[in-house]
Amino acid sequence: KQEMNFLISVTFAILQGRINSVTYGANEGNWIDDALWIFRDISPRSKFILLEPVPAIFNKLRENYAGINGAILVNKAICPSSKDTSRLHAISFEALTAEKISRLPSWAKHNGVSSFSLDMVQKHFQVLVKRGFEGITLKEVEVECTTVNGVIEDHLKNALVDYIQIDVEGFDYNILIQLNLQRWKPLLIKWEHKHLNDVTRQLAENFVQESGYYITRSETDTLAYKFWSC
């Protein structure tokens, strides 16, 4: 039943003639953003807002979405505090040989591993060191900031959002609870829960369920879906 409701929700959005989506933490845009590769060619009226704050990864995102109509690429982050810029913690692979880089696990190779949570980055760092990638280091990356709802307002204006995806290495809950669900009325919201603790995982689900969403989960992600009356 849950899978059927998911497909019906997506079909309903398609029948509206477009898919408007927002991805917080787009990375390179060709690995994590699975749904976008399905939705992106549906209609010339579709718009895809993809936020990726790390400049080097953003350049790859821009290459991957070159020529894609409706792709709106934003080189900014949703920052923990209201500042124009902030510093992300990240893992640097610059000292690794090309051969070692080719052997990086896909989650490290494609998203670069960056977060406002130093603890989260350090956990990934230790995993990679244990796997034999001793040349890696920790660094800070200064990024430009925007707001959760502001970036939607800037690019979608009065349109509604069909799909929201959040994958920001442990900062997912902080972004989710800032979403103005009554304003944007997203049909589908997907976030990564595997880096959340039990408390924030439950609070995230409570937040969407209070607005009438149903929940389905995989090992790593939570999907919330809802039919809106208008």
N, C-alpha and C positions, 0 to 999 in steps of 0.2 A: 504493500500500500504506500509506503513512504517513497519508494523508487518511482511508483506511478505518479504520485503527486508532484515529485520533482520534474518528471518529464512533461506533465501537463502544464506546470508553471512555465517551463522553458518554451513549450509550444505556444502558450498564450502570448508570451512576449514576442515570439517570432511573428505571430499573426497580426500583431500590432504594427508590423512593418519595419521594425528596427530593434536593435539591442543597444542600450546605453549601459556602459559598465565603468566601474572605477576599480583600479587595482592599487592597493597600498602595499608597496614592496614588490615592484614588477620584475626586478632583477634583469636578466637578459631578454625576457619576454617570450622565449621559445621553449621553456622547459617547465617552469612552475605554473605558468598561466594557461593551464590545459583548456579551460573553457573558452578562452579568448580565441584560440586557434579554430575552434568550432564555430564561434559566433561571428567572427570578424567580417566575413564576406556575405552575410545575410542580406544587408541592405545598404545602399549608399547613404542612407540617413542615419546609420549607426554611428555612435561615437564611443571611443575607448580612451578613457583617461588612465594613463599609466604613470605612477610615481616611482621614481628610482633616484635616491639621493647621491649615491656614490658615483663620482664623475666617470671613472674608468668603466664601470658596469653600464652606466647610462649610455656611453658611446656605443657599446655593443647592442643595447636595446634600440638605439636609433638606427643602427645598421639593419637589425632584424625587421624593423617596422617601416623601412624606407619604401615609399610608394603605396602604403596601406591607407586607403581613404578613411578618414574619420579618426585616425590615431592621434591622440593628443598626448605628447610626451612631456612630462614635468620633472625636471631635475631638482626636486626638493624633497624634504622629509617632513613628517608630522613630528614635531619636536616635543620633548617633555614639558617645556615651558615656553611662554610667549616671547620668543626672541626672533630676530631676523636671521641669525645663524646659530648653529650648535655643533657639538663635536660627537661624531659617532665613533665607537670602538670597532676596530676591524682587524682581520688577520692579513698580513702581507705575505705574498708568495713570491716576492721579487727575487729572493736569493735562491729559489729552487731552479734546478735545471729543467729544460723542456721535457725531458724524459720523466722527471718526477711530477711535473705539472700534469702530464698526460695520465698519470696514475692516481691523481687526486679523486676521491669519491665525488660523485656527481653533485651532491649538495654543496660541496666546497668549491668545485670547479665552476659552477654556473652562477652561484649567488655571492661568492666572495666572502661570506660570513661577516656581516656587520650588524651592529645593534647598539641601541643606547644603553643596554644592559651589559656592563662589563662582565658580570658573572656568567652570562650566557655565552659571550664570546670566548671567555676563558675555558669553559667546558668544551666547546668545539676545538679550541686550541689544544687542550690536553689529549683529546681523542686523536687528533692528527699526529701529534708528537709520538704517541704510543704506536701509531701505524707506520712510523719511520720517516716522517717528514720533519726532521730536526731543524731544517733551515728556516722555518717560518718564524715570524715575529709578530708582536702586537703593535698596532699603531692607532693614531687618532686621525679622523678625516673630518675637516670642517665642511658642513653642508648648509645650504639655504633652507629656511623653514617656511611652511605654510600651515593652514588649519584643515581639519577633517572636512568640515562642511564648506569652508571657503573655496577650496579647490574645485568642488562640484559646482558651486554657484558661479565661479569664474568662467567655467567652460560649458556647462549645460544650461545655465540661466534658469528658465522656467520648466524645463523638461524633467521627466521623472527618470529614476534609475532602475534598471532591470536586475543588474547583477553587481554585487560588491564582493571583492576578494581581498583578504587581509593576510599577509604573510611577512611579518616583521620581527621574527626571532625573539619572541617573548613579550613584545610590546603590543600584541594584538588586542588584548582586553582594553587597554588605554584608548586605542583608536575606536574600537567598537562602541564603547559607551558614549562617545562624543557624537555619534551619528544621529542626525535628526530624522528618525524613521518616519514620522508623520509628515515631514516635508517632502522627502525623496521617494517614499513608498517602494523600496526595493522588493522585488519578488524573491530574490535569492541572495543570501549573505553567507559567505564561506570564510572561515578563519581557521588558522592553525592553533590547535589547543595543546599540542604535545609539550610545549615549553611553559605552559601555565601550571601553577600549582592547583591543588584541589579547590581552594577557596575561589580564586579568580576564574577557574573553569566553570564553577557553578554560577558565579555572579554573571558571567558572560551569557550563559543560557537563560538565566532569570531575566536579564535585560531584554532579550528579544521575545521571550515568551510572554512578558508583560504587554507586548504590543501585538500579541496574537499569532506569533510564529510557531510552527512545528519544527522539531529538531530531529536530525538524523546524524549519526557519527560514523567516522571511519577510525582507524587506529591513530591517525595524526590530525585529522581535521573535523570540524563541525560544520554542518550545513543547516541553515535555517531557511524556511520557505513559507510563503503566505500568499493568498489571493487577497487583493485589495478591492474594495467595492467601487472605487473610482481612481 
